[in-house]
Amino acid sequence: MSLPEISPGLTVQNLPARLKLSDYKLIAFDMDSTLINIECVDEIADAVGRKEEVAAITEAAMRGEITNFKESLRRRVELLQGVTLADMQRVYDERLRPNPGAAELIGACKAAGLKVLLVSGGFTFFAERVRERLGIDFTRSNILETDDQGVLTGRMVQQTWGDICDGAEKRRTLLEVASLLHIAPEQCIAMGDGANDLPMMDVAGLSVAYHAKPKVREQAMVAINEGGLDRLLEVLR
C-alpha cells in the first residue's frame, strides 16, 4: 500500500487532530534498529560465530513471519551461550550508535514537556547504557543471565513483570507508564520498526514507523522512510 508522502521519505495517514508536540506527554521508543543502529542480539551472536543464524530469526520475527516473539527470542538467546560481558561491552563501544536525529528528537520532546520511555525486546545491558547516554526517563527490557565468570548461560532472568518483553508487554508498559503519569494513551507517541512494536503503536495516540518493515509502515500514522528520527518534528511542531 502506498501512503501519502508529505515530503521525500516521509509518509502520513489518518493523522489525529492533535499535532503539536507539546500536546503529547510521553514518547515511547523501541530500541534496536529504531533508537539505535543495530540489532544487539545479532551483533553479540557474532562473538560466538552465530550471527547469521541469529540474524535470520530476528529478521523473520521483525517482519511478522514468526508470530511467537517469545519463542523466537528464547531460540536466539540459547545461541548466545558462551558470549561474555566483555564481548557485549565491545559491541556497545564499537558498533552501537544512536540513530541519526535521536538526540535531537529526545531533546525537543523534553523541551516540550514529554517524558521518554525506552521499551525493548532487547537487553538491559544495552538499554541502561542508552538510557544514560540519551537522558531517557524509563526503560523496560530483558536481562540476560550470566554465570559467575560473566558468561551468558543462554537464558533470561525472571523479573517482577515477566522474563520477556514482547509486543504485549510493550503495550502494557506504555499503558502502565501513562497511568503513572496520569495521562491518556491518546497523549502518547510510540515509535518502532518491527512487528512486535505494533501492539504499543496501536494504543498510542500517534504511531510512528522508523525505517520499518512493510507491515509496520502500512499500519503507522507516520512513516519515516528516509533520514533521521527527528523528521518527526516535520509533522509535530
C-alpha positions as CSV (number, residue, x, y, z in Angstrom):
1,M,0.0,0.0,0.0
2,S,1.3,3.4,-0.9
3,L,0.9,6.1,1.7
4,P,0.6,9.9,1.1
5,E,4.0,11.4,1.0
6,I,4.2,14.9,2.6
7,S,7.9,15.2,1.7
8,P,10.5,12.8,0.3
9,G,10.7,9.8,2.5
10,L,8.0,10.9,5.0
11,T,4.5,9.5,4.7
12,V,1.4,10.0,6.7
13,Q,-2.1,8.6,7.0
14,N,-5.1,9.0,9.4
15,L,-3.4,11.7,11.5
16,P,-5.1,12.7,14.7
17,A,-6.2,16.3,15.3
18,R,-3.6,16.7,18.0
19,L,-0.4,17.5,16.0
20,K,1.5,19.8,18.4
21,L,4.4,18.2,20.2
22,S,3.6,19.8,23.5
23,D,0.0,18.3,23.4
24,Y,1.7,14.8,23.9
25,K,3.1,13.8,27.3
26,L,5.0,10.6,26.6
27,I,7.1,9.2,23.7
28,A,7.9,5.5,23.7
29,F,10.8,4.2,21.6
30,D,11.7,0.7,20.6
31,M,15.5,0.4,20.9
32,D,17.1,-2.0,18.3
33,S,17.0,-0.5,14.7
34,T,14.8,2.3,15.9
35,L,16.6,4.4,18.6
36,I,19.9,2.7,17.8
37,N,21.5,1.5,14.6
38,I,21.9,-2.3,15.3
39,E,20.1,-5.4,16.4
40,C,22.1,-6.1,19.6
41,V,21.2,-9.8,19.7
42,D,22.7,-10.3,16.2
43,E,25.9,-8.4,17.0
44,I,26.7,-10.2,20.2
45,A,26.0,-13.5,18.5
46,D,28.9,-12.6,16.2
47,A,31.2,-13.2,19.2
48,V,30.4,-16.9,19.1
49,G,30.2,-17.3,15.3
50,R,26.4,-17.4,15.2
51,K,25.4,-14.0,13.8
52,E,24.0,-15.3,10.5
53,E,21.8,-17.9,12.3
54,V,20.5,-15.4,14.9
55,A,20.0,-12.6,12.4
56,A,17.8,-14.8,10.2
57,I,15.5,-15.4,13.2
58,T,15.5,-11.7,14.1
59,E,14.6,-10.7,10.6
60,A,11.7,-13.2,10.4
61,A,10.4,-12.0,13.8
62,M,10.6,-8.3,12.9
63,R,8.7,-8.9,9.6
64,G,6.0,-10.7,11.5
65,E,6.7,-14.1,9.9
66,I,7.4,-15.6,13.3
67,T,4.3,-14.8,15.3
68,N,5.6,-16.1,18.7
69,F,8.2,-13.4,19.6
70,K,8.9,-15.0,23.0
71,E,9.8,-18.4,21.5
72,S,11.9,-16.7,18.8
73,L,13.8,-14.7,21.4
74,R,14.4,-17.8,23.5
75,R,15.9,-19.6,20.5
76,R,18.2,-16.7,19.8
77,V,19.3,-16.3,23.4
78,E,20.1,-20.0,23.6
79,L,22.5,-19.4,20.7
80,L,24.3,-16.7,22.8
81,Q,25.6,-19.2,25.3
82,G,29.3,-18.5,25.7
83,V,29.2,-14.8,24.9
84,T,31.0,-12.8,27.7
85,L,30.2,-9.4,29.2
86,A,33.4,-8.2,27.7
87,D,32.1,-9.2,24.2
88,M,28.9,-7.3,24.9
89,Q,30.9,-4.2,26.0
90,R,32.8,-4.3,22.8
91,V,29.6,-4.4,20.8
92,Y,28.4,-1.3,22.7
93,D,31.7,0.5,22.3
94,E,32.5,-0.4,18.7
95,R,29.1,-1.0,16.9
96,L,26.3,0.6,18.8
97,R,25.4,4.2,17.8
98,P,22.2,6.2,18.3
99,N,20.4,6.6,15.0
100,P,20.6,10.0,13.3
101,G,18.3,12.5,15.0
102,A,17.8,10.5,18.2
103,A,19.4,13.1,20.5
104,E,17.7,16.0,18.6
105,L,14.2,14.4,18.9
106,I,14.6,13.4,22.5
107,G,15.8,16.9,23.3
108,A,12.8,18.5,21.5
109,C,10.4,16.2,23.4
110,K,11.9,17.0,26.8
111,A,11.8,20.7,26.0
112,A,8.1,20.3,25.2
113,G,7.5,18.6,28.5
114,L,7.3,14.9,27.4
115,K,8.7,12.0,29.3
116,V,10.7,9.4,27.4
117,L,10.2,5.6,27.6
118,L,12.5,3.0,26.0
119,V,10.7,-0.3,25.8
120,S,12.7,-3.1,24.2
121,G,12.6,-6.7,23.3
122,G,16.4,-6.4,23.6
123,F,18.6,-6.4,26.6
124,T,19.1,-4.3,29.8
125,F,22.9,-4.3,29.3
126,F,22.4,-2.0,26.3
127,A,19.1,-0.3,27.3
128,E,20.6,1.1,30.5
129,R,23.6,2.5,28.7
130,V,21.4,4.0,26.0
131,R,19.2,5.4,28.8
132,E,22.1,7.2,30.4
133,R,23.6,8.3,27.1
134,L,20.4,9.9,25.8
135,G,18.7,11.0,29.0
136,I,15.8,8.6,28.9
137,D,13.3,8.6,31.8
138,F,12.0,5.0,31.8
139,T,13.2,1.7,30.4
140,R,11.9,-1.9,30.2
141,S,13.9,-4.7,28.6
142,N,15.2,-8.3,29.1
143,I,18.0,-9.4,31.4
144,L,20.5,-11.9,30.1
145,E,21.6,-14.5,32.7
146,T,25.3,-14.8,33.3
147,D,27.3,-17.2,35.3
148,D,29.9,-16.3,38.0
149,Q,32.5,-15.7,35.3
150,G,30.3,-13.2,33.4
151,V,29.5,-15.6,30.6
152,L,26.0,-15.9,29.1
153,T,24.1,-19.1,30.1
154,G,21.6,-18.9,27.2
155,R,18.7,-17.9,29.4
156,M,17.0,-14.8,30.6
157,V,16.2,-13.6,34.1
158,Q,12.7,-13.6,35.5
159,Q,11.7,-10.0,36.5
160,T,8.7,-8.8,38.5
161,W,6.7,-8.3,35.3
162,G,7.9,-11.5,33.5
163,D,11.0,-12.7,31.6
164,I,10.5,-11.4,28.1
165,C,9.4,-8.0,26.9
166,D,7.4,-9.0,23.8
167,G,4.7,-7.0,21.9
168,A,2.1,-7.5,24.6
169,E,4.5,-6.4,27.3
170,K,5.5,-3.3,25.3
171,R,1.8,-2.3,25.1
172,R,1.3,-3.0,28.8
173,T,4.3,-1.0,29.7
174,L,3.2,2.0,27.7
175,L,-0.2,1.9,29.3
176,E,1.4,1.4,32.8
177,V,3.7,4.4,32.4
178,A,0.8,6.5,31.0
179,S,-1.2,5.6,34.1
180,L,1.6,6.5,36.4
181,L,1.9,9.9,34.7
182,H,-1.9,10.3,34.9
183,I,-2.3,10.7,31.1
184,A,-4.4,9.1,28.5
185,P,-3.0,6.7,25.8
186,E,-4.0,9.4,23.2
187,Q,-1.3,11.6,24.7
188,C,1.4,9.1,23.9
189,I,3.6,8.7,20.8
190,A,5.0,5.2,20.0
191,M,7.9,4.6,17.6
192,G,9.1,1.3,16.3
193,D,10.3,-0.7,13.3
194,G,9.2,-4.3,13.8
195,A,6.0,-6.4,14.2
196,N,6.5,-6.6,18.0
197,D,6.1,-2.8,18.2
198,L,2.6,-2.9,16.7
199,P,0.7,-3.6,19.9
200,M,2.1,-0.4,21.6
201,M,1.7,1.6,18.4
202,D,-1.9,0.5,18.2
203,V,-2.8,2.0,21.6
204,A,-0.8,5.2,21.3
205,G,-2.4,8.5,20.1
206,L,0.3,8.7,17.4
207,S,2.2,5.8,15.9
208,V,5.4,6.3,14.0
209,A,7.3,3.7,11.9
210,Y,11.1,4.4,11.5
211,H,12.8,2.7,8.6
212,A,10.4,-0.1,9.4
213,K,9.3,-3.4,8.0
214,P,6.4,-3.2,5.4
215,K,3.7,-4.4,7.8
216,V,4.7,-1.7,10.3
217,R,4.9,1.1,7.7
218,E,1.4,0.2,6.4
219,Q,-0.2,0.5,9.9
220,A,1.6,3.5,11.2
221,M,0.2,7.0,11.1
222,V,3.6,8.4,10.3
223,A,6.4,6.5,8.4
224,I,9.9,7.9,8.3
225,N,11.5,6.0,5.4
226,E,14.4,8.3,4.8
227,G,16.5,10.5,7.1
228,G,16.7,10.6,10.9
229,L,14.3,10.2,13.8
230,D,14.0,14.0,14.2
231,R,12.0,14.1,10.9
232,L,9.0,13.5,13.2
233,L,9.4,17.2,14.0
234,E,8.3,18.0,10.5
235,V,4.9,16.6,11.5
236,L,4.8,17.8,15.1
237,R,5.6,21.5,15.6
